[in-house]
Amino acid sequence: MQESSTSAAEADPKRQLATLKFQKATAKLYEDLIRATHDASEKQKNEGIHSAASYARKTADALIARFQTIEELFEATYLSVFQPQFMSDRDYAWLREQGASVVDEQLKRVQGMVENLCSSFVGSSAQQHSKYLDAASGEAALMKARIESSITIHLLEQQQTVLPKPSRSEEHWDVFICHASEDKPYVETLFQKLTEAGIRVWLDRTAIDWGNDLRTTIDHGLKNCIYGIVVFSKAFLAKKKWTEYELSSLFALEEPGRTRILPIWHGITEAEMREYSPGFSLRLAKGTTRDSYQGIVESLKQLLNKTSTEGAEAPSATTQYPKREHIGPAAADAHYEMVGKAEPLVKFIVRTIIDGSGDYGLETWVGTPLELSATFRGTREEVALKFVIADKDMQLKGYSRRGHFVGDRAFSLS
């Protein structure tokens, strides 16, 4: 689902402030003109049909003149909010989207007013109205281009400002793309689409400079990314050195109940994936034959938005999880420990949810004593699949299952 302008503004105080300031600035933009047109139409009725064209032209010119001030208002409201601080790539992408959106919205408003106000003059023609509508559309196209240029200039001016360069330890990315070199054509397009959406991407071509130590640079990227997209292909399944290293590192960085790896199947079958890794074949994956670039971008934006609003480094469904009084008895559970290593105990509990929805919940408890770490809510089938995947992941990480209670056969792990 595409992030709407409203939800984006609500997620960021700066964006919300810019949106509210613009709405306030444009709220009464045409009010006095509407009143003046009403008075003029009464006067024109007395003068006769011959004066209709003149009055309609003056009204349309005044409307377009007011419309032209949208550009100035956009810069005074939206850009001013980002003036004191550095504009991020996401802010830049959002501002460009908003610039086009507000012009389109105001254009519809003006075109509607041209039709209504000019029609109020007895004797004005539809042909004249069409001419004014075309003029407004032409001005809108120019305005969009000028606003986009203003945003770009604003960004470039900020980049020229002398700011402390972030140290290597302060670098962060939204996603790391792990892939085989043979898949560059697909990955380069994916990289472009993600970057255009304001997502910070670690890609070897842009992140590794001449003379850099490969392992050190890759480790730095892996440790400082929120997610890792892994493009599984025939070339990837051939188990090359660096792809295997990146995948193993991403897997090692995962924590119980917190997923980092986002798989994409590129030209492979489920059987091929299962032969390579039974555990990874069970993970919900995107597929290049059924999922578009835009679909993948929007899915990642949803995950990143969820992560930022929860203030964590990985997604959790806790915000949708019911209050304790709506949580029923356990339908199944399983607990795990790592023999010979000082790793935390992990326990998964499947519970019924008694709010009339028919949903189930999966709770992840970690540590000694056990503390609730993450939750997931879904249908019976979704939670059953999530439970099986969690069990496989734990075993792949070297944990041993030490107990398994089954109250509902749908959640059996055997």
N, C-alpha and C positions, 0 to 999 in steps of 0.2 A: 504494500500500500504506500502510495506516495505521500511524503510529508507535506502537509498543507501549510500555507503561509501562516495561518492562525496558530497551528500547533507549534510551528517553529518559533513564532514570536513568544508564545507562552513558555517555551523551554529556555529562553534566554532573556534576561531582564533588559539588555540593550535593545534587542529586537522589539520587545514589547513596547518599550518607551518610544522608539522611532515610529512604530505603527500608530500608537495613540496620538503622538504629536502631529503626524500627517493627517490623521482623521479629523482632529480638531481644527487644523489649518484649512481644510477643504470643506468643512461642514456648512459654512455660510458663504461659500464662494460665489454662488449664483443667486442668492436670495434677493438682493436688491435689484438684480437684473430682471428677475421674474416679476417683481412689483412694477418696475418701469415698463416692462412689455405689456402688462395688463393695462396700465394707464395709456400707453401708446395705441393699443388696439381700440380702445374706446374713442380716442381722438381720430384714428383712421376711419372709423365707421362714419364719422361726420364728414370727412373729406371726400370719401368715395373710393370706388374700386381702383381708380387710376393711381392712387398713392400706395397701394398694397405692396408692390415690388420694392419701393424705396424703404418702407418700414421693415419689410422682411429682411432686406439686405443689411440694414443697420443692426437689426437684432442678431442676425447670424454672425456678422463681423464682431459684435460685442461678445457673443458666446465663444467664438474661437480665440479672441484676445484673452478671455478669462482662462480658457483651456491651456493657452500657452504658458500661463503662470505656474502650471503644475510642475514644470521642470525646475523652476526656481524653488518652489515649495518642497520638492523632493530633496534637493540639495540642502536646504535649510533645516530640514527635519531629520531625514535618514542619515545623511553623511555627517551632520554635526554631532550625532550621537557617538559616532566612531572616531571623532577627531582626537580626543585625548589619548587614546590607546591604539596599539597596533592592530590592524585589521587582519584577521586570520583568513586562510583560504576558504573556510566555510562561510565566514561573514561576506567575503567577496562574492561567492557563488549565490548566497542568499540575497544580497543587495541587487545583483543583476536580475535575478528572478523577480524581486519586488519592483524594480524599475519598469520592467515590461508589463507586470501585472497591473500596477496602478495606472499606467497610461491606457491600457486596454479598458479598465474599469471606467476611467474618466471619459474615454472616447464614447463608450456606450451611453454614458450619462448625457454627454453633449449632443450626440446624435438624436437621442430621444427628445431632448429639449428643443432641438432644431425643428423636429417634426411637430411638436406640440405648440411651441411659441409662434413659429412662422405661420402655422395653420390658423392661428387666432386672428390673422389679418385677412379680412374678407377680400377675396380676389387673388390671393397669392397662389402660384402654380406649383404642382408637384415637380415640374422640371427644375424650377428654381431651388426647391428643397434638395433635390438630388445633387445639384452643383455644390451646395453648401456642405452636404454630407461627404462628398468626395474631397472637398477642401480640408475638412476635419480629419479624414483618414490619412491624407497626405502629410498633414502636420504631425499626426501621431507617429508615423513612421520615422520622420526626421527627429522627433523628440526622443524616441526610444534610442536612436543612435547617439544623440547628444548626451543622454543620461548615462548610457553605458560608457561613453568616453570619459565623462566626469568621474564615474566610479573608478575606472582604470587609472586615471590621473591621480585621484585621491590615494589609491593604493601605492602607486609609484612614488608619490611624494613622501608617503610614510616610510617606504623602503629606503629613501635617501636620508632619512633622519638618522643621526648617529645614535645607535642603540647598542648596548653590550651584546656581543655575539653569544648566542647560547653555547654553553660548554657541551662537550660530547655527552656528558652524563645527563643533560637536560633535554636531549632530543627524544621525541616520542612520535610514534606512528599509530594510526588507527588499525592498519592491517599490513601484514607481511605476506608477500606472494611467493610461495614455494612452488617451483615448476622445473620441468626439464627444458633444456635449451631448444629442443626440437619443437616445443610448443610456443615459441616466441610470438608467432603471428597472432594467435588467440590471446595470449597474455598481454601483448602490447596494446591491443584494442581495449581489453578489460581495464588495464592501467589507465588509459586515456579517459574512459567513461567514469571510473572511480574518481580520478583527479578533478574532472570537470564538475563532479558533484560536491567538491570540497572535502573529499576524504583523503587523509594523509596516508600515502602508500609507500612502503619500503619495497623497492624493486632493485635487483642487483645492478641493472644498467645505470640507475641514477644514484645509488647509494654507495657503490664501491668505486673509489677513485684509483687512479694509476698509482701503483706502489703500495696500496693498502694491504694489510695482512687479511687474507680471506676469512679465516676462522674468527679472528677478533671482530671484524666488521660484521660478519653474519651473526655472531653471538650478541653483539650490541643491538642489532636490529630485532632479533628474536626476543630478547629480554625486555625491550621497550615498545613492544606492540601489544595492542589489546587482543587482536585476533590474528590468526594465520590462515589465509586461504591456501589450500593445497590442491593443485591441479593434477589429479590422478589420470594418467594416460598410459598408453603402451610403452612410451619411452620412459615415463616415470617408474612404471612397474619393473623395468629392467634393472632397478636397484643400483643407480649411479651413486657415486660417493657423496656428492654434496647434497643431492635431494634427500638421500637417506639420512644424512646428518641433520638437515634442517627439520625433517619430519620427526626424527627421534628427539630433537631438542624441544620442539613444540609440545610433543607428547609429555616429555619430562616436566615441562612448565605447567601443565594442567594440574588442577587441584580437584579433589572430590566435589562433584556438584558444580564445577566451574569449567566450562568448555572454552578452549581457545581455537581448536582446529575446525575450520569450515571447509568441508570437502566439495570439490567439483569433479564430476566424472566427465572426462573428455575423450570420447571415442572408445570407451571400454564397456564391457558387459558386467552384469552383476557376478557372473561366474568367475570372470577374470579377477574382479576385485576380491571375491571371497578366497580365491586361491592365493592372492598376494597377502591378504590380512583378513581373517574371519571377523576380527573385532571391528575394523574400520568399515567392513561391508555392511555392518548393522547400523552405522550412523546415517542419519538423514542427510542426503547430499543433493546438491544442485547437479543438473546435467546439461551439457552444452547443446544437446539435441532438443531439449524441451524448455530450457530456461534462457530467456534473452539476456543480453548484457544489462538492459535497463531493469529487468526483474531482479537480477543479482544485486545491482547497485541499490535498489530500493529495499531489498531484504537486509542488506548490510547497514543501510541508514537507520532502519528500524532498530537493529541490535545496538548500534552505537548510541542512538537517542535514548534507548532504555538503560544502557550502561551509564551514560552521563547523568541521567535524572536520578539514578540509584546511588551515584557516587562510588561505584565499585569498578574493578577492572574486568569484570565478566558479568554476563547477564544472569538475572535471577527472576523467578516468577513470583517472588514474595509479595509484590504489590497487588497481585490478584488472588493471593491466598486468603481464605476466610479467617475470621476470628475464631479463637479456640472453642467457643461455645457451638460453632457450626462444624466442628471436626469430630467425626465419629471414630469408632474403634478401628484397630489395625486389621487390614485384610491380608497383609503379608509383611514380612520383614526379612532382612539379611544383614549379618554383621561380618566384618573383615578385619584381619590384622596382618601385619608384615612380620614374618618370623625372622628373627636374627637382626632386625634393624629397628632403630628408634623412630618409627613412623607412627603417626596418630591412628587410633582406632577409628573405624568408619562404620556407620550403621545407616541402612536405608529402611524407611518405614512407609508402607503404602496404607493410606487411610481413606475411609469413606467420607464424603462431604455431605452433611445433612442440611442443606439449604434448599432442597427441592430441585437442584439442577441435574442430579444424577452423576455429577463429576466425582473424580477421585483425586487424591493428592499424593505426591511423593516427597517425603522429607529426607534430607541428608543431615545426619548428625556426625560430628567429628570431634575427636579429642578425648582426654581423660581428666575430668568427667566429660561425658558427651554433651556437646552444645549444638543447637540448631544452626546449620551453616547455609542451607539453601532449600528452596521449596519449588515444586512444580505442580501445576494444576491442569487437568485435562480430562478427556473422556476415559472410559475404562480401557479402551484399546490403546489410546495414546500413552497412558500411564504404564500399562503393561509393557509396551515397547520400550519406554524410557527405563523401566526397571531392569529389563533384560540387557539393554545397552550399558547401563551403569554397572551391572554385574560383570559384563565382559571387559569393560574398561578397567575395573579394579583388578581383575585377574591378569590382564595384560601388563599392568603396572607392578605385578609381583605380589599382590595381596592374596591371601588365602581366605576363602569363605569358611567361617567357623560356626555358622548357624543359619538356619533358614526356616522360618515359620510360614506356613501356607494356610490361610483361612478361606481363600478363594482360589480355585484351581487356575483361574485366568492369570494369576501372578506366580505360577510355579516356575522356578528356574531350572528344574531338572528335565 
